[in-house]
Amino acid sequence: MIGLGPGGEEVASRLAEAGLAVVGIERELVGGECPYWGCIPSKIIVRASGALAEAGRVDLLAGTAEVRADYTPVARRIRSATDGWDDTEAVLRFEKLGGRFVRGRAVLDGPRRVRVGDTVFTAKVGVVLATGSVPVRPPIPGLAEAGYWTNRDAIEATSPPGSLVVLGGGAIGMELAQTFARFGSVVTVVEGADRVLPMEEPEASAVIETVLRAQGLALRTGRRAAAVSRAGGAGSAGHVTVTLNDGSIVEGEQLLVAVGRRPELRGLGLNSVGLDETARAVAVDERLRAADGLWAIGDVTGRGAFTHLAVHQARITISEILQRPGFTADYTALPRVTFTEPEVGSVGMTEAAARAAGIDVRAGSAPVSASSRGFIHGPGNDGVIKLVCDARSGVLIGATSVGPCGGEVLSMLTLAVHARLPVSTLRSMIYAFPTFHRGVLDALAALPA
């Protein structure tokens, strides 16, 4: 097992538990990005910033309150959750299941062979590759010399910067931008596309942009960084200056680069098993096979940098290796959630993607604030629910849920897309009242018949 992130750890642990001789190789921390720098600690920050925002609404809902932001409990909680970025317990957990742990950089050395330093391991059954992804480092003049944060540096920070420039208006950039702004940072977001969250529906981007601008964030969309410099150079306390491609300048105490992630295939020895290490990702079939005796799961497959996807692929791989009945990979209903406030949940195809694929679609949307639960919720009720339907089959093929608990409302829509439910079935359901998910009825009403 090469790579013990969420998916790799799942495969290695379950196979060891089943009695197979498993060697788990990891050069960083067992558990990967998610528990140490990704999903878990980032959502701890989101939760904390959400508490600040909700406390600030007391004056509008229930009386008066005075709120003072303090990042100290957040930093303390992150260090507790990550064990101070120590994976000792995770390693012991794997070894107690019977696995053998090896710390180091693994390289494929031919079919069913893996080299770590001078040691070569030969696998009877095969090798599973789960090496994850790395942050994209854009070739911006002066960036390396100036120094910058990745998401890891942002998570490990013990206090918010006085001001922050964020390159990238995707999920990671927007979550961290909003949370640091709520803790007092003056935040500017630079996004090359014409809107933030460009992979989402335009309606979702519009809601988020309206909310963030109202919270004081500066959003510079349709612009890219052309050059970066820092007074005093990297490691100094000098401010960062970012010159944009339109000639304008933005400055901040710190610069966060969050323009995406990519698999790093070079140096894995893929050519030794007949694969192209210059490819964007490792191509796999519906059973996650990349070559004879080689499986690949998670970010490295290029299907998305999501923990839930890696674990889903891990379950398929486990069934394959243990020769047990199972299911094959189907990404039709791959969900994702951006944990801004409001949350942005989406599944399946956007309206634009469906039209680009030649599908005749019908789409309908409704504002969350107009629903009964949205009215009751009051401040912080910004959001929209959008449905995308295949006009020919009458089946829901995509959906977006923006709003309070948007990621939770997404669950029923994910099921609908996964099960290929006809819209008529959704129309005939009984929806509990008053709930946020009942807003799906409003979106259905706006969907052309």
ROPAZA-697228 format. One record per residue (C-alpha): residue number from 1; x, y, z. Coordinates in nm, 3 decimals, decimal comma, padded with zeros to 5 digits. Layout:
N
NUM  X  Y  Z $
...
***
This chain:
449
1  00,000  00,000  00,000 $
2  00,169  00,319  -00,121 $
3  00,017  00,616  00,061 $
4  -00,185  00,600  00,381 $
5  -00,422  00,890  00,339 $
6  -00,795  00,833  00,406 $
7  -00,838  00,587  00,118 $
8  -00,504  00,414  00,156 $
9  -00,545  00,376  00,530 $
10  -00,889  00,222  00,474 $
11  -00,755  -00,032  00,224 $
12  -00,449  -00,122  00,429 $
13  -00,639  -00,154  00,756 $
14  -00,928  -00,360  00,618 $
15  -00,696  -00,597  00,429 $
16  -00,474  -00,644  00,734 $
17  -00,783  -00,706  00,943 $
18  -00,887  -00,973  00,690 $
19  -00,558  -01,154  00,745 $
20  -00,354  -01,044  00,443 $
21  00,012  -00,953  00,486 $
22  00,005  -00,578  00,427 $
23  00,294  -00,333  00,407 $
24  00,176  00,026  00,441 $
25  00,420  00,289  00,317 $
26  00,378  00,659  00,395 $
27  00,637  00,936  00,369 $
28  00,432  01,193  00,563 $
29  00,154  01,134  00,819 $
30  -00,074  00,831  00,834 $
31  -00,423  00,964  00,768 $
32  -00,308  01,210  00,504 $
33  -00,422  01,564  00,437 $
34  -00,776  01,532  00,573 $
35  -00,723  01,485  00,949 $
36  -00,413  01,703  00,977 $
37  -00,460  01,998  00,739 $
38  -00,779  01,939  00,539 $
39  -01,135  01,849  00,628 $
40  -01,112  01,819  01,006 $
41  -00,898  02,117  01,117 $
42  -01,036  02,348  00,848 $
43  -01,391  02,278  00,962 $
44  -01,287  02,345  01,321 $
45  -01,197  02,696  01,205 $
46  -01,522  02,722  01,008 $
47  -01,723  02,613  01,312 $
48  -01,552  02,871  01,530 $
49  -01,604  03,154  01,282 $
50  -01,967  03,049  01,245 $
51  -02,015  03,084  01,619 $
52  -01,883  03,440  01,597 $
53  -02,120  03,520  01,312 $
54  -02,422  03,372  01,487 $
55  -02,343  03,553  01,810 $
56  -02,336  03,874  01,607 $
57  -02,699  03,811  01,507 $
58  -02,828  03,809  01,863 $
59  -02,911  04,179  01,842 $
60  -03,144  04,105  01,551 $
61  -03,307  03,799  01,705 $
62  -03,296  03,780  02,082 $
63  -03,158  04,080  02,269 $
64  -02,806  04,213  02,289 $
65  -02,462  04,051  02,290 $
66  -02,102  04,163  02,285 $
67  -01,861  03,937  02,096 $
68  -01,480  03,946  02,106 $
69  -01,296  03,724  01,862 $
70  -01,007  03,519  02,004 $
71  -00,821  03,268  01,787 $
72  -00,643  03,103  02,081 $
73  -00,914  02,838  02,146 $
74  -00,922  02,758  01,774 $
75  -00,547  02,700  01,750 $
76  -00,559  02,493  02,068 $
77  -00,844  02,279  01,940 $
78  -00,667  02,216  01,608 $
79  -00,355  02,101  01,788 $
80  -00,561  01,868  02,003 $
81  -00,746  01,723  01,704 $
82  -00,423  01,660  01,512 $
83  -00,221  01,540  01,814 $
84  00,018  01,818  01,730 $
85  00,062  01,674  01,381 $
86  00,180  01,345  01,528 $
87  00,056  01,019  01,371 $
88  00,186  00,781  01,640 $
89  -00,164  00,664  01,733 $
90  -00,259  00,609  01,369 $
91  00,053  00,400  01,310 $
92  -00,012  00,191  01,622 $
93  -00,374  00,140  01,516 $
94  -00,261  -00,002  01,182 $
95  00,007  -00,221  01,338 $
96  -00,240  -00,363  01,592 $
97  -00,444  -00,489  01,296 $
98  -00,139  -00,683  01,177 $
99  -00,002  -00,439  00,921 $
100  00,365  -00,353  00,877 $
101  00,434  00,018  00,861 $
102  00,723  00,169  00,667 $
103  00,807  00,539  00,670 $
104  00,959  00,652  00,345 $
105  00,920  00,735  -00,021 $
106  00,797  00,440  -00,228 $
107  00,875  00,387  -00,595 $
108  00,723  00,121  -00,823 $
109  01,000  -00,111  -00,939 $
110  00,819  -00,329  -01,191 $
111  00,499  -00,534  -01,163 $
112  00,410  -00,602  -00,798 $
113  00,744  -00,461  -00,679 $
114  00,795  -00,153  -00,462 $
115  01,125  00,000  -00,358 $
116  01,178  00,211  -00,046 $
117  01,539  00,317  -00,032 $
118  01,746  00,000  -00,064 $
119  01,459  -00,228  00,037 $
120  01,239  -00,398  -00,222 $
121  00,898  -00,541  -00,137 $
122  00,732  -00,796  -00,365 $
123  00,354  -00,831  -00,348 $
124  00,179  -01,159  -00,421 $
125  -00,161  -01,000  -00,481 $
126  -00,065  -00,653  -00,593 $
127  00,001  -00,290  -00,509 $
128  -00,245  -00,012  -00,430 $
129  -00,138  00,343  -00,514 $
130  -00,287  00,626  -00,307 $
131  -00,033  00,906  -00,311 $
132  -00,284  01,190  -00,304 $
133  -00,221  01,535  -00,447 $
134  -00,015  01,846  -00,381 $
135  -00,105  02,216  -00,393 $
136  -00,060  02,377  -00,734 $
137  00,227  02,626  -00,724 $
138  00,161  02,874  -01,006 $
139  00,462  03,009  -01,199 $
140  00,414  03,369  -01,089 $
141  00,728  03,584  -01,104 $
142  00,855  03,657  -00,753 $
143  00,622  03,414  -00,576 $
144  00,891  03,175  -00,451 $
145  01,118  03,461  -00,345 $
146  00,837  03,636  -00,154 $
147  00,717  03,326  00,026 $
148  00,354  03,236  00,080 $
149  00,110  03,017  00,269 $
150  -00,044  02,696  00,142 $
151  -00,352  02,560  00,319 $
152  -00,116  02,378  00,559 $
153  00,047  02,700  00,676 $
154  -00,295  02,860  00,722 $
155  -00,416  02,568  00,933 $
156  -00,102  02,568  01,149 $
157  -00,116  02,944  01,215 $
158  -00,159  03,039  01,580 $
159  -00,321  03,372  01,500 $
160  -00,493  03,530  01,201 $
161  -00,289  03,774  00,992 $
162  -00,381  04,140  01,006 $
163  -00,447  04,128  00,633 $
164  -00,455  03,844  00,384 $
165  -00,450  03,813  00,006 $
166  -00,597  03,486  -00,120 $
167  -00,510  03,365  -00,468 $
168  -00,792  03,133  -00,574 $
169  -01,166  03,158  -00,526 $
170  -01,234  02,784  -00,507 $
171  -01,353  02,588  -00,205 $
172  -01,031  02,604  00,000 $
173  -00,969  02,968  -00,073 $
174  -01,324  03,078  00,005 $
175  -01,353  02,881  00,329 $
176  -01,028  03,020  00,467 $
177  -01,096  03,371  00,337 $
178  -01,428  03,396  00,515 $
179  -01,308  03,240  00,840 $
180  -01,000  03,461  00,873 $
181  -01,210  03,768  00,789 $
182  -01,442  03,683  01,077 $
183  -01,141  03,674  01,307 $
184  -01,041  04,023  01,202 $
185  -00,821  03,980  00,895 $
186  -00,870  04,228  00,611 $
187  -00,913  03,987  00,320 $
188  -00,882  04,027  -00,056 $
189  -00,959  03,733  -00,286 $
190  -00,815  03,720  -00,638 $
191  -00,982  03,478  -00,879 $
192  -00,897  03,443  -01,248 $
193  -01,247  03,334  -01,349 $
194  -01,529  03,586  -01,371 $
195  -01,679  03,464  -01,043 $
196  -01,578  03,282  -00,725 $
197  -01,655  02,910  -00,700 $
198  -01,641  02,892  -01,081 $
199  -01,709  02,515  -01,084 $
200  -02,048  02,572  -00,920 $
201  -02,372  02,705  -01,061 $
202  -02,367  03,083  -01,129 $
203  -02,656  03,123  -00,884 $
204  -02,439  02,971  -00,608 $
205  -02,148  03,202  -00,690 $
206  -02,380  03,503  -00,684 $
207  -02,507  03,419  -00,335 $
208  -02,156  03,370  -00,196 $
209  -02,023  03,687  -00,355 $
210  -02,311  03,893  -00,214 $
211  -02,263  03,750  00,134 $
212  -01,886  03,791  00,142 $
213  -01,890  04,144  00,010 $
214  -02,145  04,233  00,277 $
215  -01,903  04,089  00,533 $
216  -01,627  04,320  00,411 $
217  -01,420  04,092  00,188 $
218  -01,281  04,238  -00,134 $
219  -01,333  04,008  -00,434 $
220  -01,121  04,073  -00,742 $
221  -01,265  03,836  -01,000 $
222  -01,156  03,812  -01,363 $
223  -00,799  03,897  -01,262 $
224  -00,479  03,699  -01,215 $
225  -00,157  03,762  -01,027 $
226  00,117  03,878  -01,264 $
227  00,392  03,933  -01,006 $
228  00,454  03,903  -00,632 $
229  00,704  04,072  -00,404 $
230  00,757  04,102  -00,030 $
231  00,934  04,382  00,153 $
232  01,239  04,221  00,308 $
233  01,198  03,892  00,118 $
234  01,064  03,553  00,224 $
235  01,048  03,495  00,598 $
236  01,038  03,865  00,681 $
237  00,749  04,050  00,841 $
238  00,718  04,275  00,537 $
239  00,389  04,301  00,351 $
240  00,327  04,114  00,029 $
241  00,248  04,310  -00,285 $
242  00,060  04,132  -00,563 $
243  00,045  04,300  -00,901 $
244  -00,254  04,185  -01,103 $
245  -00,273  04,143  -01,480 $
246  -00,476  04,463  -01,515 $
247  -00,196  04,664  -01,351 $
248  -00,374  04,708  -01,017 $
249  -00,209  04,615  -00,688 $
250  -00,333  04,437  -00,375 $
251  -00,135  04,405  -00,054 $
252  -00,147  04,196  00,259 $
253  00,050  04,085  00,561 $
254  00,026  03,731  00,428 $
255  -00,043  03,561  00,094 $
256  -00,239  03,236  00,070 $
257  -00,207  03,045  -00,256 $
258  -00,511  02,821  -00,303 $
259  -00,543  02,774  -00,678 $
260  -00,606  02,401  -00,670 $
261  -00,438  02,065  -00,617 $
262  -00,293  01,811  -00,858 $
263  -00,160  01,455  -00,844 $
264  00,217  01,430  -00,848 $
265  00,304  01,130  -01,067 $
266  00,668  01,200  -01,146 $
267  00,906  00,987  -00,946 $
268  00,654  00,713  -00,866 $
269  00,808  00,467  -01,113 $
270  00,490  00,436  -01,317 $
271  00,692  00,374  -01,632 $
272  00,818  00,050  -01,475 $
273  00,464  -00,090  -01,500 $
274  00,388  00,053  -01,843 $
275  00,210  00,372  -01,733 $
276  00,276  00,733  -01,833 $
277  00,409  00,936  -01,542 $
278  00,366  01,259  -01,740 $
279  -00,012  01,209  -01,750 $
280  -00,246  01,433  -01,551 $
281  -00,362  01,139  -01,339 $
282  -00,350  00,761  -01,320 $
283  -00,617  00,614  -01,547 $
284  -00,820  00,337  -01,382 $
285  -01,114  00,121  -01,485 $
286  -01,445  00,089  -01,302 $
287  -01,279  -00,148  -01,054 $
288  -00,990  00,092  -00,991 $
289  -00,737  -00,121  -01,178 $
290  -00,453  00,076  -01,335 $
291  -00,249  -00,223  -01,457 $
292  -00,210  -00,590  -01,381 $
293  -00,165  -00,616  -01,006 $
294  -00,194  -00,241  -00,958 $
295  -00,488  -00,040  -00,826 $
296  -00,506  00,336  -00,776 $
297  -00,748  00,530  -00,556 $
298  -00,812  00,883  -00,434 $
299  -00,675  01,211  -00,570 $
300  -00,421  01,033  -00,790 $
301  -00,704  00,906  -01,014 $
302  -00,802  01,262  -01,106 $
303  -01,168  01,219  -01,017 $
304  -01,165  01,476  -00,740 $
305  -00,975  01,562  -00,424 $
306  -01,238  01,443  -00,178 $
307  -01,197  01,218  00,126 $
308  -01,537  01,062  00,066 $
309  -01,438  00,973  -00,291 $
310  -01,110  00,812  -00,179 $
311  -01,290  00,601  00,081 $
312  -01,558  00,505  -00,172 $
313  -01,290  00,389  -00,414 $
314  -01,117  00,209  -00,128 $
315  -01,429  00,002  -00,061 $
316  -01,436  -00,110  -00,424 $
317  -01,068  -00,202  -00,416 $
318  -01,105  -00,397  -00,093 $
319  -01,386  -00,604  -00,245 $
320  -01,177  -00,667  -00,556 $
321  -00,869  -00,781  -00,367 $
322  -01,067  -00,999  -00,127 $
323  -01,274  -01,128  -00,421 $
324  -01,598  -01,039  -00,251 $
325  -01,920  -00,919  -00,417 $
326  -01,920  -00,543  -00,451 $
327  -02,007  -00,248  -00,670 $
328  -01,816  -00,067  -00,941 $
329  -01,716  00,298  -00,957 $
330  -01,991  00,534  -01,071 $
331  -01,930  00,907  -01,041 $
332  -02,270  01,020  -01,167 $
333  -02,370  01,138  -00,821 $
334  -02,037  01,255  -00,681 $
335  -02,125  01,517  -00,418 $
336  -01,916  01,804  -00,285 $
337  -01,967  02,071  -00,022 $
338  -01,793  02,405  00,026 $
339  -01,820  02,493  00,395 $
340  -01,857  02,865  00,367 $
341  -02,156  03,026  00,531 $
342  -02,387  02,966  00,361 $
343  -02,274  02,615  00,269 $
344  -02,263  02,524  -00,099 $
345  -02,354  02,163  -00,174 $
346  -02,371  02,021  -00,524 $
347  -02,408  01,687  -00,696 $
348  -02,414  01,563  -01,052 $
349  -02,400  01,798  -01,349 $
350  -02,441  02,173  -01,351 $
351  -02,682  02,317  -01,606 $
352  -02,391  02,442  -01,818 $
353  -02,209  02,107  -01,808 $
354  -02,525  01,922  -01,907 $
355  -02,590  02,155  -02,201 $
356  -02,226  02,123  -02,309 $
357  -02,275  01,746  -02,310 $
358  -02,565  01,786  -02,550 $
359  -02,838  01,711  -02,298 $
360  -03,170  01,889  -02,333 $
361  -03,224  02,016  -01,980 $
362  -03,481  02,194  -01,773 $
363  -03,370  02,389  -01,467 $
364  -03,551  02,551  -01,180 $
365  -03,435  02,738  -00,871 $
366  -03,580  02,902  -00,563 $
367  -03,430  03,128  -00,294 $
368  -03,398  02,975  00,052 $
369  -03,501  03,302  00,216 $
370  -03,846  03,273  00,055 $
371  -03,915  02,935  00,217 $
372  -04,094  02,909  00,551 $
373  -03,781  02,784  00,726 $
374  -03,576  03,056  00,561 $
375  -03,818  03,320  00,694 $
376  -03,803  03,168  01,043 $
377  -03,424  03,154  01,032 $
378  -03,399  03,522  00,947 $
379  -03,045  03,668  00,944 $
380  -02,806  03,432  00,767 $
381  -03,076  03,276  00,551 $
382  -02,907  03,352  00,218 $
383  -02,922  03,063  -00,026 $
384  -03,070  02,898  -00,331 $
385  -03,176  02,549  -00,434 $
386  -03,135  02,465  -00,802 $
387  -03,241  02,149  -00,984 $
388  -03,126  02,029  -01,327 $
389  -03,344  01,773  -01,505 $
390  -03,294  01,573  -01,824 $
391  -03,594  01,690  -02,027 $
392  -03,614  01,368  -02,228 $
393  -03,606  01,118  -01,941 $
394  -03,754  01,340  -01,673 $
395  -03,473  01,236  -01,437 $
396  -03,283  01,464  -01,200 $
397  -02,919  01,480  -01,317 $
398  -02,783  01,762  -01,103 $
399  -02,864  01,976  -00,802 $
400  -02,722  02,254  -00,590 $
401  -02,816  02,345  -00,234 $
402  -02,684  02,674  -00,098 $
403  -02,788  02,791  00,245 $
404  -02,782  02,707  00,614 $
405  -02,720  02,330  00,633 $
406  -02,677  02,329  00,254 $
407  -02,455  02,024  00,273 $
408  -02,718  01,834  00,471 $
409  -03,003  01,929  00,238 $
410  -02,781  01,791  -00,039 $
411  -02,818  01,436  00,097 $
412  -03,167  01,382  -00,044 $
413  -03,064  01,535  -00,376 $
414  -02,757  01,310  -00,393 $
415  -02,982  01,009  -00,342 $
416  -03,215  01,133  -00,615 $
417  -02,933  01,174  -00,868 $
418  -02,768  00,845  -00,766 $
419  -03,094  00,651  -00,794 $
420  -03,187  00,835  -01,115 $
421  -03,521  00,933  -00,968 $
422  -03,778  01,090  -01,197 $
423  -03,870  01,444  -01,102 $
424  -04,230  01,323  -01,079 $
425  -04,126  01,108  -00,782 $
426  -03,975  01,408  -00,607 $
427  -04,293  01,606  -00,671 $
428  -04,506  01,335  -00,510 $
429  -04,303  01,311  -00,187 $
430  -04,418  01,441  00,149 $
431  -04,172  01,699  00,285 $
432  -04,160  01,774  00,658 $
433  -04,256  02,130  00,753 $
434  -04,092  02,366  00,832 $
435  -03,753  02,239  00,713 $
436  -03,478  02,366  00,488 $
437  -03,509  02,059  00,267 $
438  -03,870  02,152  00,197 $
439  -03,723  02,427  -00,019 $
440  -03,670  02,154  -00,279 $
441  -04,047  02,175  -00,339 $
442  -04,010  02,543  -00,427 $
443  -03,734  02,460  -00,677 $
444  -03,953  02,186  -00,823 $
445  -04,235  02,436  -00,865 $
446  -03,995  02,658  -01,063 $
447  -03,889  02,366  -01,282 $
448  -04,066  02,392  -01,620 $
449  -04,304  02,100  -01,674 $
***
